[in-house]
Amino acid sequence: MFTSVELEEELFLKAWGLSRIKTKKAFFAELLRVYVRLYEQAGVQSLRGKLVWDGDLAKVRETRGAGSR
């Protein structure tokens, strides 16, 4: 897809420089991936405190074993 966009040059160059991505195309692809991920995380965070877990934490910890992460 081809798109033409007017950007704030200083902001764009700063963000692109921080990314260490070599091409503009790759930079915008990563930018869109990050935006989608943040948007999805916000949706999950809105559920904080609203979900109920019915389980036995001690049993889960016992099953998992010491030191496994």
Contacts in CASP RR format, 6 or more apart in sequence:
PFRMAT RR
TARGET T0000
AUTHOR 0000-0000-0000
METHOD contacts of the structure
MODEL  1
MFTSVELEEELFLKAWGLSRIKTKKAFFAELLRVYVRLYEQAGVQSLRGK
LVWDGDLAKVRETRGAGSR
15 27 0 8 1.000
15 31 0 8 1.000
16 24 0 8 1.000
16 27 0 8 1.000
19 27 0 8 1.000
19 30 0 8 1.000
21 27 0 8 1.000
21 30 0 8 1.000
END
